[in-house]
Amino acid sequence: MPRVLILTGDAAESLEVMYPFQRLQEEGYDVDIAAPSKKVLRTVVHDFEPGFDTYTEKPGYRIEANIAFKDVHPEDYVAVVIPGGRAPEYIRNDPDFARIVQYFFHTEKPVAQICHAPIALAAAHVMTGRTSAAYPALKADVEAAGATFVDGAAVIDGHMVSARAWPDHPQWMRAFMKMLKENAPVIP
Protein backbone atom coordinates (compact mmCIF):
# COMPACT_ATOMS: atom_id res chain seq x y z
CA MET A 1 0.00 0.00 0.00
CA PRO A 2 1.20 3.53 -0.73
CA ARG A 3 2.17 5.44 2.41
CA VAL A 4 1.27 9.01 3.33
CA LEU A 5 3.02 11.00 6.04
CA ILE A 6 1.38 13.48 8.44
CA LEU A 7 3.81 15.96 10.05
CA THR A 8 2.52 17.41 13.31
CA GLY A 9 3.08 17.75 17.06
CA ASP A 10 1.45 18.62 20.35
CA ALA A 11 -1.29 21.26 20.13
CA ALA A 12 -2.15 20.45 16.52
CA GLU A 13 -5.79 21.09 15.68
CA SER A 14 -7.62 17.80 16.37
CA LEU A 15 -9.80 17.79 13.27
CA GLU A 16 -6.91 18.75 11.02
CA VAL A 17 -5.01 15.64 12.15
CA MET A 18 -7.85 13.15 12.58
CA TYR A 19 -9.84 13.91 9.44
CA PRO A 20 -7.01 13.39 6.93
CA PHE A 21 -5.66 10.44 8.98
CA GLN A 22 -8.97 8.60 8.78
CA ARG A 23 -9.88 9.77 5.26
CA LEU A 24 -6.59 8.51 3.84
CA GLN A 25 -7.00 5.16 5.58
CA GLU A 26 -10.54 4.92 4.22
CA GLU A 27 -9.12 5.21 0.70
CA GLY A 28 -6.59 2.43 1.38
CA TYR A 29 -3.42 4.42 2.15
CA ASP A 30 -1.11 3.52 5.02
CA VAL A 31 -0.58 6.61 7.16
CA ASP A 32 2.26 7.44 9.54
CA ILE A 33 2.09 10.35 11.95
CA ALA A 34 5.48 11.93 12.55
CA ALA A 35 6.38 14.44 15.26
CA PRO A 36 9.60 15.74 16.80
CA SER A 37 9.59 12.58 18.95
CA LYS A 38 7.72 9.29 18.88
CA LYS A 39 5.04 9.70 21.57
CA VAL A 40 1.35 10.21 22.26
CA LEU A 41 0.42 13.71 21.12
CA ARG A 42 -2.20 15.95 22.72
CA THR A 43 -4.22 17.78 20.11
CA VAL A 44 -6.46 20.80 20.66
CA VAL A 45 -9.89 21.85 19.46
CA HIS A 46 -10.09 25.31 17.95
CA ASP A 47 -13.61 26.61 17.72
CA PHE A 48 -15.29 29.82 16.68
CA GLU A 49 -17.56 31.22 19.39
CA PRO A 50 -19.72 34.35 19.42
CA GLY A 51 -18.09 37.31 21.10
CA PHE A 52 -14.49 36.17 20.47
CA ASP A 53 -12.31 38.02 17.96
CA THR A 54 -10.39 34.81 17.24
CA TYR A 55 -10.78 31.09 17.85
CA THR A 56 -10.94 29.49 21.28
CA GLU A 57 -8.90 26.45 22.33
CA LYS A 58 -9.88 23.37 24.31
CA PRO A 59 -8.16 20.00 24.90
CA GLY A 60 -8.57 17.56 22.02
CA TYR A 61 -7.88 13.93 21.21
CA ARG A 62 -4.74 12.00 21.99
CA ILE A 63 -3.10 10.40 18.96
CA GLU A 64 0.11 8.47 18.61
CA ALA A 65 3.03 9.81 16.62
CA ASN A 66 4.45 6.47 15.50
CA ILE A 67 7.68 7.91 14.10
CA ALA A 68 10.06 10.75 15.03
CA PHE A 69 11.06 13.30 12.39
CA LYS A 70 14.71 12.17 12.62
CA ASP A 71 13.70 8.63 11.61
CA VAL A 72 11.59 9.61 8.60
CA HIS A 73 12.82 8.58 5.14
CA PRO A 74 10.61 10.81 2.97
CA GLU A 75 11.27 8.72 -0.13
CA ASP A 76 9.14 5.99 1.51
CA TYR A 77 6.02 8.18 1.17
CA VAL A 78 3.86 9.22 -1.78
CA ALA A 79 2.53 12.42 -0.14
CA VAL A 80 2.62 14.56 2.98
CA VAL A 81 -0.06 16.35 5.05
CA ILE A 82 0.77 19.24 7.41
CA PRO A 83 -2.09 20.13 9.79
CA GLY A 84 -2.44 23.44 11.55
CA GLY A 85 -3.12 24.41 15.13
CA ARG A 86 -0.21 25.54 17.26
CA ALA A 87 2.09 22.63 16.32
CA PRO A 88 3.56 24.45 13.28
CA GLU A 89 4.95 27.12 15.63
CA TYR A 90 7.46 24.68 17.08
CA ILE A 91 7.84 21.84 14.58
CA ARG A 92 9.25 24.40 12.14
CA ASN A 93 12.33 24.65 14.38
CA ASP A 94 13.21 20.97 13.94
CA PRO A 95 15.86 20.63 11.18
CA ASP A 96 14.40 17.27 10.18
CA PHE A 97 11.03 18.91 9.53
CA ALA A 98 12.68 21.13 6.90
CA ARG A 99 14.57 18.15 5.41
CA ILE A 100 11.35 16.16 5.04
CA VAL A 101 9.26 19.02 3.63
CA GLN A 102 11.94 20.08 1.17
CA TYR A 103 12.03 16.54 -0.24
CA PHE A 104 8.30 16.66 -1.08
CA PHE A 105 8.59 20.08 -2.71
CA HIS A 106 11.74 19.22 -4.69
CA THR A 107 10.25 15.94 -5.97
CA GLU A 108 6.82 17.55 -6.52
CA LYS A 109 4.96 14.86 -4.60
CA PRO A 110 1.48 15.85 -3.32
CA VAL A 111 1.41 18.18 -0.32
CA ALA A 112 -1.73 19.03 1.68
CA GLN A 113 -1.37 21.86 4.17
CA ILE A 114 -3.95 23.77 6.17
CA CYS A 115 -4.48 26.61 8.62
CA HIS A 116 -1.20 27.51 10.39
CA ALA A 117 0.96 25.07 8.39
CA PRO A 118 2.33 27.83 6.10
CA ILE A 119 4.38 29.28 8.97
CA ALA A 120 6.23 25.96 9.22
CA LEU A 121 6.58 25.74 5.44
CA ALA A 122 7.98 29.28 5.38
CA ALA A 123 10.70 28.23 7.83
CA ALA A 124 11.54 25.35 5.48
CA HIS A 125 11.96 27.91 2.66
CA VAL A 126 9.43 26.34 0.29
CA MET A 127 6.78 29.08 0.03
CA THR A 128 8.50 31.61 -2.24
CA GLY A 129 6.54 32.13 -5.44
CA ARG A 130 3.67 29.90 -4.35
CA THR A 131 -0.03 30.60 -3.93
CA SER A 132 -1.50 29.44 -0.63
CA ALA A 133 -4.52 29.60 1.60
CA ALA A 134 -4.02 29.79 5.36
CA TYR A 135 -5.93 30.81 8.43
CA PRO A 136 -6.82 34.40 7.38
CA ALA A 137 -4.89 35.96 10.28
CA LEU A 138 -1.73 34.54 8.64
CA LYS A 139 -2.12 36.54 5.42
CA ALA A 140 0.86 38.76 6.36
CA ASP A 141 2.98 35.70 7.23
CA VAL A 142 2.20 34.01 3.90
CA GLU A 143 3.08 37.18 2.03
CA ALA A 144 6.27 37.72 4.09
CA ALA A 145 7.32 34.21 3.04
CA GLY A 146 7.14 35.32 -0.59
CA ALA A 147 3.83 33.64 -1.41
CA THR A 148 0.48 34.96 -2.58
CA PHE A 149 -2.32 34.56 -0.03
CA VAL A 150 -5.73 33.35 -1.24
CA ASP A 151 -8.73 33.26 1.10
CA GLY A 152 -10.06 29.97 -0.24
CA ALA A 153 -11.18 26.48 0.73
CA ALA A 154 -9.04 24.41 -1.66
CA VAL A 155 -6.24 26.41 -3.23
CA ILE A 156 -4.23 24.33 -5.68
CA ASP A 157 -0.71 25.38 -6.63
CA GLY A 158 0.95 22.63 -8.65
CA HIS A 159 1.37 19.67 -6.29
CA MET A 160 0.20 21.58 -3.17
CA VAL A 161 -3.37 21.91 -1.88
CA SER A 162 -4.00 24.38 0.93
CA ALA A 163 -7.00 25.55 2.94
CA ARG A 164 -7.91 28.02 5.68
CA ALA A 165 -8.99 25.73 8.52
CA TRP A 166 -11.08 22.67 9.39
CA PRO A 167 -14.39 24.09 8.04
CA ASP A 168 -12.76 23.70 4.58
CA HIS A 169 -12.15 19.95 4.98
CA PRO A 170 -14.63 18.75 2.32
CA GLN A 171 -13.16 20.91 -0.44
CA TRP A 172 -9.53 20.53 0.75
CA MET A 173 -9.58 16.75 1.05
CA ARG A 174 -11.58 16.32 -2.17
CA ALA A 175 -8.88 18.22 -4.09
CA PHE A 176 -6.04 16.41 -2.29
CA MET A 177 -7.56 12.95 -2.80
CA LYS A 178 -7.98 13.67 -6.53
CA MET A 179 -4.34 14.75 -6.76
CA LEU A 180 -3.15 11.80 -4.68
CA LYS A 181 -5.09 9.24 -6.72
CA GLU A 182 -3.67 10.68 -9.95
CA ASN A 183 -0.10 10.55 -8.62
CA ALA A 184 -0.14 7.47 -6.36
CA PRO A 185 -3.28 5.36 -6.74
CA VAL A 186 -4.04 2.50 -4.37
CA ILE A 187 -3.98 -0.67 -6.41
CA PRO A 188 -6.13 -3.42 -4.87
C-alpha positions, -999 to 999 in steps of 0.1 A, spaced: 0 0 0 12 35 -7 22 54 24 13 90 33 30 110 60 14 135 84 38 160 101 25 174 133 31 177 171 15 186 203 -13 213 201 -22 205 165 -58 211 157 -76 178 164 -98 178 133 -69 188 110 -50 156 121 -78 132 126 -98 139 94 -70 134 69 -57 104 90 -90 86 88 -99 98 53 -66 85 38 -70 52 56 -105 49 42 -91 52 7 -66 24 14 -34 44 21 -11 35 50 -6 66 72 23 74 95 21 103 120 55 119 125 64 144 153 96 157 168 96 126 189 77 93 189 50 97 216 13 102 223 4 137 211 -22 159 227 -42 178 201 -65 208 207 -99 219 195 -101 253 180 -136 266 177 -153 298 167 -176 312 194 -197 343 194 -181 373 211 -145 362 205 -123 380 180 -104 348 172 -108 311 179 -109 295 213 -89 265 223 -99 234 243 -82 200 249 -86 176 220 -79 139 212 -47 120 220 -31 104 190 1 85 186 30 98 166 45 65 155 77 79 141 101 108 150 111 133 124 147 122 126 137 86 116 116 96 86 128 86 51 106 108 30 113 87 -1 91 60 15 60 82 12 39 92 -18 25 124 -1 26 146 30 -1 163 51 8 192 74 -21 201 98 -24 234 116 -31 244 151 -2 255 173 21 226 163 36 244 133 50 271 156 75 247 171 78 218 146 93 244 121 123 246 144 132 210 139 159 206 112 144 173 102 110 189 95 127 211 69 146 182 54 113 162 50 93 190 36 119 201 12 120 165 -2 83 167 -11 86 201 -27 117 192 -47 102 159 -60 68 175 -65 50 149 -46 15 159 -33 14 182 -3 -17 190 17 -14 219 42 -39 238 62 -45 266 86 -12 275 104 10 251 84 23 278 61 44 293 90 62 260 92 66 257 54 80 293 54 107 282 78 115 253 55 120 279 27 94 263 3 68 291 0 85 316 -22 65 321 -54 37 299 -43 0 306 -39 -15 294 -6 -45 296 16 -40 298 54 -59 308 84 -68 344 74 -49 360 103 -17 345 86 -21 365 54 9 388 64 30 357 72 22 340 39 31 372 20 63 377 41 73 342 30 71 353 -6 38 336 -14 5 350 -26 -23 346 0 -57 334 -12 -87 333 11 -101 300 -2 -112 265 7 -90 244 -17 -62 264 -32 -42 243 -57 -7 254 -66 10 226 -86 14 197 -63 2 216 -32 -34 219 -19 -40 244 9 -70 256 29 -79 280 57 -90 257 85 -111 227 94 -144 241 80 -128 237 46 -122 199 50 -146 187 23 -132 209 -4 -95 205 8 -96 167 10 -116 163 -22 -89 182 -41 -60 164 -23 -76 130 -28 -80 137 -65 -43 148 -68 -32 118 -47 -51 92 -67 -37 107 -99 -1 105 -86 -1 75 -64 -33 54 -67 -40 25 -44 -40 -7 -64 -61 -34 -49 
